[in-house]
């Protein structure tokens, strides 16, 4: 591991840029990121405006943005359930929308056929008016910040930054995974960023900085162990844990089900402990930006380590 090179990159993670992008996507001008809501006076729904914002940023860093479409519906709401679980199947007359996955791809110089894929869902909950700051504006801006920092990096392997949709149905990460499999893409690592830094009131009050890497397979556990190794090696300072799930879940699960075992997810806690999960109170003012910066540094270091050395 080349400590100096990786250390130089992780020092470039900018907390102010993370904050600015977070408040743009979860407060002003976009209070929500969903297909069934348009900001008064605006001409596009707020998820399309989110897509535009991400695309403009990526293109300003000289990435070519590819868009991939799929048909989805907004969830209905079932208030008889606990608040965090109130999503329900769409009503029979629910509208269909075109939802887009966004790709920014960096081609590797030595092993271009080996792909490291970072994925984050960019939509907020379609069944409730939640800003979705922790779920999942934080994952989106961490993915964007990583793309910004690596814009001039000469990678050995290819690195793909992907922004999908999970709070409408069906999830569009399924399309990403299926199309990758149909093309025969060699995805050597899939890193899902979701609800980073989100944790319990007790953890928040104690000031601890957390990350949990979830895995489903033996191949995924190797990547989870790498997160722990790098957190210690670079003294990032997170309470870094790993957790094995019995069945695939979240957007990383879409890839495992498609036949890609090297998929993991990163969350602030697991079982997820944020008291405002899927709630109108999931606002950007609550986000632990220091914790978010630290996790962004850790994930960036993992990407660089895999690019330089592969997965052993």
C-alpha positions in Angstrom: 0.0 0.0 0.0 1.5 3.3 -1.0 0.7 5.4 2.1 1.9 8.7 0.7 -0.3 8.6 -2.4 -3.4 7.5 -0.7 -2.9 9.8 2.2 -2.6 12.7 -0.2 -5.9 11.9 -1.8 -7.9 11.4 1.4 -6.7 14.8 2.6 -8.5 16.4 -0.3 -12.0 15.4 1.0 -13.6 18.8 1.5 -16.2 19.1 4.3 -17.5 22.4 3.0 -18.2 21.0 -0.4 -20.0 18.0 1.2 -22.1 20.5 3.2 -22.9 22.7 0.2 -24.0 19.8 -1.9 -26.0 18.3 1.0 -28.0 21.4 1.6 -28.6 21.9 -2.2 -30.1 18.4 -2.5 -32.0 18.2 0.8 -33.1 21.7 1.5 -32.7 24.6 -1.0 -33.4 24.6 -3.8 -34.5 21.0 -3.7 -36.4 20.0 -0.5 -37.0 16.5 -1.9 -35.7 14.3 -4.7 -38.7 12.5 -6.1 -40.6 12.0 -9.4 -44.0 12.9 -7.9 -43.0 16.3 -6.6 -42.2 19.5 -8.5 -40.9 22.6 -6.6 -43.5 25.4 -7.1 -42.6 27.5 -10.1 -40.1 24.9 -11.5 -40.6 23.1 -14.8 -39.2 19.7 -13.8 -39.9 17.3 -11.0 -37.3 17.4 -8.2 -35.6 14.1 -9.1 -35.0 15.3 -12.7 -33.6 18.5 -11.2 -31.3 16.3 -9.0 -30.1 14.5 -12.1 -29.3 17.8 -13.7 -27.4 19.0 -10.7 -25.3 15.8 -10.5 -24.7 15.8 -14.3 -23.5 19.4 -14.4 -21.1 18.8 -11.5 -19.7 15.6 -13.1 -19.3 17.3 -16.5 -17.5 20.2 -14.8 -14.9 17.6 -13.7 -14.6 16.4 -17.3 -16.6 13.2 -17.0 -18.9 12.2 -19.8 -22.3 11.3 -18.2 -24.3 8.4 -19.5 -28.0 8.0 -18.7 -29.9 4.8 -18.5 -33.7 4.8 -18.2 -36.2 2.5 -16.5 -39.9 2.8 -15.7 -40.9 3.2 -12.1 -43.8 4.2 -9.9 -44.0 6.1 -6.6 -44.9 4.0 -3.6 -48.2 4.5 -1.8 -48.3 5.2 2.0 -49.7 2.9 4.6 -50.1 4.9 7.9 -51.1 1.8 9.8 -47.4 0.6 9.7 -44.6 2.0 11.9 -43.4 5.3 10.4 -40.1 3.9 9.0 -42.0 1.2 7.1 -45.0 3.0 5.7 -44.2 2.5 2.0 -46.7 0.3 0.2 -47.3 -1.0 -3.3 -48.4 1.7 -5.8 -52.1 2.2 -6.2 -53.6 0.7 -9.4 -53.8 4.1 -11.1 -50.4 5.3 -10.0 -48.4 7.1 -12.7 -45.4 5.6 -14.4 -42.3 7.7 -14.7 -39.0 7.4 -16.6 -36.3 7.2 -13.9 -32.6 7.6 -14.9 -29.4 6.0 -13.7 -26.4 8.3 -14.2 -22.9 6.9 -14.9 -19.5 8.7 -14.9 -16.7 6.3 -16.0 -13.0 6.6 -15.6 -11.2 4.1 -17.8 -8.2 2.2 -16.3 -4.8 2.5 -18.0 -3.5 -1.0 -17.2 -6.5 -3.2 -16.4 -9.4 -1.4 -18.0 -11.6 -4.5 -18.0 -11.6 -4.7 -14.2 -14.2 -2.3 -12.9 -14.7 -0.8 -9.4 -18.2 0.5 -9.1 -19.5 3.0 -6.5 -23.2 3.2 -6.3 -25.6 5.5 -4.4 -29.3 6.0 -4.7 -30.2 9.6 -5.3 -33.9 9.7 -4.7 -35.7 10.5 -1.5 -38.8 8.7 -0.3 -41.7 8.9 -2.8 -44.4 8.2 -0.3 -43.6 10.9 2.3 -42.2 14.4 2.1 -38.8 13.7 3.6 -35.7 15.7 2.7 -33.8 12.4 2.8 -30.6 13.9 4.1 -29.2 10.7 5.6 -31.3 8.6 3.2 -29.5 9.2 0.9 -28.2 12.6 0.1 -25.1 11.7 2.1 -24.3 8.8 -0.1 -24.8 10.9 -3.3 -22.5 13.7 -2.2 -19.8 11.3 -0.9 -19.9 9.6 -4.4 -19.7 13.0 -6.0 -16.9 14.2 -3.8 -14.9 11.0 -4.6 -15.5 11.6 -8.3 -14.2 15.2 -7.9 -11.1 14.2 -6.2 -10.3 11.4 -8.6 -11.0 13.5 -11.8 -7.3 13.6 -12.7 -6.2 10.3 -11.1 -4.6 7.9 -13.6 -6.2 4.7 -12.5 -5.0 1.2 -13.3 -8.5 -0.2 -13.2 -11.7 1.4 -14.4 -13.8 3.2 -11.8 -17.5 3.8 -12.4 -19.6 6.3 -10.3 -23.2 5.3 -10.5 -26.3 7.2 -9.2 -29.5 5.1 -9.1 -33.0 5.2 -7.5 -34.3 3.1 -4.6 -37.2 5.0 -3.1 -39.5 4.4 -6.1 -40.4 0.9 -7.4 -38.8 -1.1 -8.9 -35.3 -0.2 -7.8 -33.2 1.0 -10.7 -30.0 -0.6 -9.4 -31.6 -3.8 -10.7 -31.2 -2.4 -14.2 -27.6 -1.4 -13.6 -26.7 -4.9 -12.4 -28.7 -6.8 -15.1 -27.2 -4.7 -17.9 -23.7 -5.2 -16.5 -24.2 -8.9 -16.4 -25.7 -9.1 -19.9 -22.7 -7.2 -21.2 -20.2 -9.4 -19.3 -18.8 -6.5 -17.3 -16.1 -7.6 -14.9 -17.1 -5.8 -11.7 -14.4 -6.7 -9.2 -15.9 -4.5 -6.4 -19.2 -2.9 -5.9 -19.3 -0.3 -3.0 -22.8 0.9 -2.0 -22.9 4.2 -0.1 -26.2 4.6 1.8 -27.1 6.5 5.0 -23.5 7.2 5.8 -23.0 8.5 9.4 -26.6 7.9 10.4 -26.7 6.5 13.9 -28.7 6.4 17.2 -29.3 9.4 19.5 -27.0 7.8 22.1 -24.1 7.5 19.6 -24.7 11.0 18.4 -24.7 12.4 22.0 -21.5 10.5 22.7 -19.8 12.0 19.7 -18.7 8.7 18.2 -18.0 8.4 14.5 -19.3 5.2 13.0 -19.4 3.1 9.9 -20.6 -0.4 9.3 -19.7 -2.4 6.1 -22.4 -5.0 5.3 -21.5 -8.0 3.3 -23.4 -11.2 2.2 -20.7 -13.4 0.7 -17.1 -14.6 1.5 -15.9 -12.3 -1.3 -17.7 -9.4 0.2 -16.1 -10.1 3.6 -12.7 -9.6 2.1 -13.7 -6.0 1.2 -15.3 -5.5 4.6 -12.0 -6.5 6.2 -10.2 -4.1 3.9 -12.3 -1.2 5.3 -11.2 -2.1 8.8 -7.6 -2.4 7.8 -7.5 0.9 6.0 -9.4 2.7 8.8 -6.6 1.6 11.2 -3.7 2.1 8.9 -4.6 5.7 8.1 -5.9 6.4 11.6 -9.1 7.8 10.2 -10.7 7.4 13.6 -14.0 5.6 12.8 -15.6 2.9 14.9 -15.5 0.6 11.9 -17.5 -2.6 12.1 -18.6 -5.3 9.7 -21.9 -7.3 9.6 -22.9 -10.3 7.6 -26.4 -10.3 6.3 -28.3 -13.6 5.8 -29.8 -12.4 2.5 -28.8 -9.7 -0.1 -30.3 -6.3 0.6 -30.3 -2.7 -0.6 -28.6 -1.7 -3.9 -25.6 -4.0 -3.3 -28.1 -6.8 -3.1 -29.2 -6.1 -6.7 -25.6 -6.9 -7.8 -25.3 -10.1 -5.7 -28.6 -11.4 -7.1 -27.2 -10.7 -10.6 -24.2 -12.8 -9.9 -21.6 -10.3 -8.6 -20.5 -11.5 -5.1 -18.0 -8.7 -4.4 -20.7 -6.2 -3.4 -20.9 -4.5 0.0 -22.8 -1.6 1.5 -21.7 1.1 4.0 -24.2 2.5 6.6 -23.7 4.6 9.7 -25.2 1.9 11.8 -26.8 -1.5 11.4 -29.5 -2.4 12.3 -30.1 1.2 11.1 -30.6 3.4 14.2 -31.3 6.9 12.9 -34.6 7.9 14.7 -35.7 10.0 11.7 -35.3 7.2 9.2 -38.0 7.6 6.4 -39.3 10.6 8.3 -40.0 14.2 7.5 -37.4 15.1 10.1 -34.5 13.6 8.1 -33.1 17.1 7.5 -29.5 18.2 6.5 -29.0 20.2 9.8 -28.9 16.8 11.6 -26.1 15.3 9.5 -22.8 14.7 11.3 -20.6 16.2 8.6 -17.3 15.3 10.4 -18.4 11.6 10.4 -19.5 11.9 6.8 -16.1 13.4 5.8 -14.3 10.5 7.6 -16.4 7.9 5.8 -15.8 9.6 2.5 -12.1 9.4 3.2 -12.3 5.8 4.1 -14.2 4.8 1.0 -11.9 6.8 -1.2 -8.9 5.0 0.3 -10.5 1.6 -0.2 -11.1 2.5 -3.9 -7.5 3.5 -4.3 -6.2 0.4 -2.5 -8.3 -1.9 -4.7 -7.2 0.0 -7.9 -3.5 -0.3 -7.0 -3.4 -3.8 -5.6 -6.7 -5.6 -6.5 -8.4 -7.7 -3.9 -6.3 -10.3 -2.2 
